[in-house]
């Protein structure tokens, strides 16, 4: 995003990044933080174009596709719950066919609530007829794991290594955790 902002505003990458980071700190944990439209309108940029231009960089995490394939063959319902903007999710799913392995997918930006909100979970449980006490949930955001647990999903696991290049590695901090999705089977 800073690259696009720098071009649109004719400022240095450093200045654009500082502005994006500053705004991000204000919006983090809110619906607008996840909505591409919010950022595009505020900075007057197109964020889908660079996503499409970099789509070749989107890949399954090591072992994830095989794990999803195995899970999809079990007698369970797999639902992808994401805060990712649905337009960006479409770019990702066009590059990596992960949606073929799930029964349903819900972007928080289409729902109007994010996973950090109790209202989100109430809507999700109702929409997909989910019994939270009989569900397993994974996320790489500790706050979201805590909210899922507060809303009744006891089997909520913090994913400690959510990237393929190990650029992000989390500590468990007392939460139930999995190194990555491959540890589900």
C-alpha positions in Angstrom: 0.0 0.0 0.0 2.8 2.6 0.7 4.1 2.2 -2.8 0.6 3.1 -4.2 0.2 5.9 -1.8 3.6 7.3 -2.7 2.7 7.3 -6.4 -0.7 8.8 -5.9 0.5 11.6 -3.6 3.9 12.1 -5.2 5.7 11.7 -1.9 8.6 9.4 -0.9 7.9 5.8 0.0 9.1 6.6 3.5 6.6 9.4 4.0 3.8 7.3 2.5 4.6 4.4 4.7 4.7 6.6 7.8 1.2 7.9 6.9 -0.2 4.4 6.3 1.3 3.0 9.5 0.0 6.0 11.5 -3.5 5.5 10.1 -3.2 1.8 10.6 -2.5 2.2 14.3 -5.7 4.3 14.7 -7.8 1.8 12.8 -6.4 -1.5 13.9 -9.0 -3.8 15.3 -11.8 -2.0 13.5 -13.8 -2.9 10.3 -12.3 0.0 8.2 -8.8 -1.4 8.9 -9.8 -4.5 6.9 -11.9 -2.7 4.2 -10.0 -2.0 1.0 -12.6 0.6 0.0 -11.8 2.6 3.1 -8.0 2.8 2.3 -8.7 3.3 -1.5 -11.0 6.2 -0.8 -8.9 7.8 1.8 -5.6 7.7 -0.2 -7.3 7.8 -3.7 -5.5 4.6 -4.8 -6.5 1.3 -6.4 -5.3 -1.6 -4.2 -6.6 -4.5 -6.4 -4.4 -3.6 -9.3 -1.1 -4.2 -7.4 -2.6 -7.3 -5.8 -3.3 -8.7 -9.2 0.2 -7.7 -10.4 1.7 -9.6 -7.5 -0.7 -12.6 -7.6 2.1 -14.9 -8.6 3.5 -14.4 -5.0 0.4 -16.0 -3.5 0.9 -19.6 -2.6 -0.3 -22.3 -0.2 1.7 -22.5 2.9 3.9 -25.7 2.9 1.6 -28.7 3.5 -1.6 -26.6 3.7 -3.2 -27.8 0.5 -2.6 -31.5 1.3 -4.1 -30.9 4.8 -7.1 -29.0 3.4 -7.7 -31.8 0.9 -7.6 -34.5 3.7 -9.9 -32.4 6.0 -12.3 -31.8 3.1 -12.8 -35.6 2.7 -13.8 -36.0 6.4 -17.4 -35.9 7.6 -16.9 -32.3 9.0 -18.0 -28.9 7.9 -15.0 -26.6 6.9 -15.8 -22.9 6.9 -13.2 -20.2 6.1 -13.8 -17.2 8.4 -11.7 -14.3 7.4 -11.3 -10.6 8.0 -9.8 -10.3 4.5 -11.7 -7.9 2.3 -13.7 -10.1 -0.2 -12.2 -8.4 -3.2 -8.7 -9.3 -2.0 -9.9 -12.7 -1.1 -11.1 -13.2 -4.7 -7.6 -12.3 -5.9 -6.1 -14.8 -3.5 -8.6 -17.6 -4.4 -8.0 -17.0 -8.1 -4.3 -17.6 -7.5 -4.6 -20.5 -5.0 -7.7 -22.7 -5.2 -8.3 -23.0 -1.5 -12.0 -22.4 -1.6 -12.5 -25.8 -3.3 -11.7 -27.4 0.0 -14.2 -25.5 2.2 -18.0 -25.8 2.5 -18.4 -22.0 3.0 -16.5 -18.8 3.3 -17.3 -15.6 5.1 -15.5 -12.3 4.8 -16.1 -10.0 7.7 -16.2 -7.0 5.4 -19.3 -8.4 3.8 -20.8 -9.2 7.2 -20.2 -5.8 8.6 -18.5 -7.1 11.8 -15.0 -8.4 12.3 -13.8 -11.4 14.2 -12.8 -9.2 17.1 -16.5 -8.4 17.7 -18.9 -10.5 19.7 -21.7 -9.6 17.2 -19.6 -11.3 14.4 -19.7 -14.6 16.3 -23.4 -14.4 17.0 -24.1 -13.9 13.3 -21.7 -16.6 12.2 -23.1 -19.2 14.6 -26.6 -18.5 13.4 -25.8 -18.2 9.7 -23.9 -21.5 9.5 -25.8 -23.3 12.2 -22.6 -23.8 14.2 -22.5 -25.3 17.7 -19.4 -23.5 19.1 -18.9 -26.2 21.7 -18.4 -28.8 18.9 -16.2 -26.6 16.8 -12.5 -26.1 16.2 -11.2 -22.7 15.2 -7.7 -21.5 14.1 -6.4 -18.0 13.8 -3.0 -16.2 13.9 -4.4 -13.3 15.9 -4.4 -13.8 19.7 -7.2 -11.3 20.3 -9.4 -13.2 17.8 -8.6 -16.5 19.6 -9.6 -15.0 22.9 -12.9 -13.6 21.4 -13.7 -17.0 19.9 -13.2 -18.6 23.3 -15.3 -16.0 25.0 -18.1 -16.7 22.5 -18.0 -20.5 23.3 -15.4 -22.1 21.0 -13.3 -23.9 23.6 -11.1 -25.6 20.9 -9.7 -22.3 19.5 -6.0 -22.5 18.5 -3.5 -19.8 17.9 -1.4 -20.5 14.8 2.2 -19.7 15.6 3.8 -19.8 12.1 1.2 -18.3 9.6 3.7 -17.4 6.9 5.8 -19.6 4.6 9.0 -17.6 5.0 8.8 -17.6 8.8 8.8 -13.8 8.8 6.1 -14.1 11.5 6.5 -16.4 14.4 4.4 -15.9 17.5 4.8 -17.1 21.1 1.9 -19.0 22.5 1.4 -16.8 25.6 -0.6 -19.5 27.4 -3.1 -20.0 24.5 -3.7 -23.4 23.0 -1.7 -23.4 19.8 -0.6 -25.2 16.7 2.6 -24.5 14.7 0.5 -24.4 11.5 -2.5 -26.0 9.8 -0.7 -29.2 9.0 -0.7 -30.1 12.7 -4.5 -30.6 12.6 -4.1 -34.2 11.2 
